[in-house]
Amino acid sequence: MDNENQDVEVEKTNEEVENQDNAGKVEEDKAAKTVEKLQKRLGKLTGDKHDLEEE
């Protein structure tokens, strides 16, 4: 009986680790998208500034 309880606890622990890994990947994806968005915005602003300096 104790062995069955330990197996259930191990399965729960494995699921918790997988959920944390998935949450970490989601956060990394969000961060990567945010960085990409900000880089595009910065590129546009830099281009606009360069165009104004040429005029």
Protein Blocks (a to p, Z undefined) as FASTA:
>chain_A
ZZmmmmmmmmmmmmmmmmmmmmmmmmmmmmmmmmmmmmmmmmmmmmmmmmmmmZZ
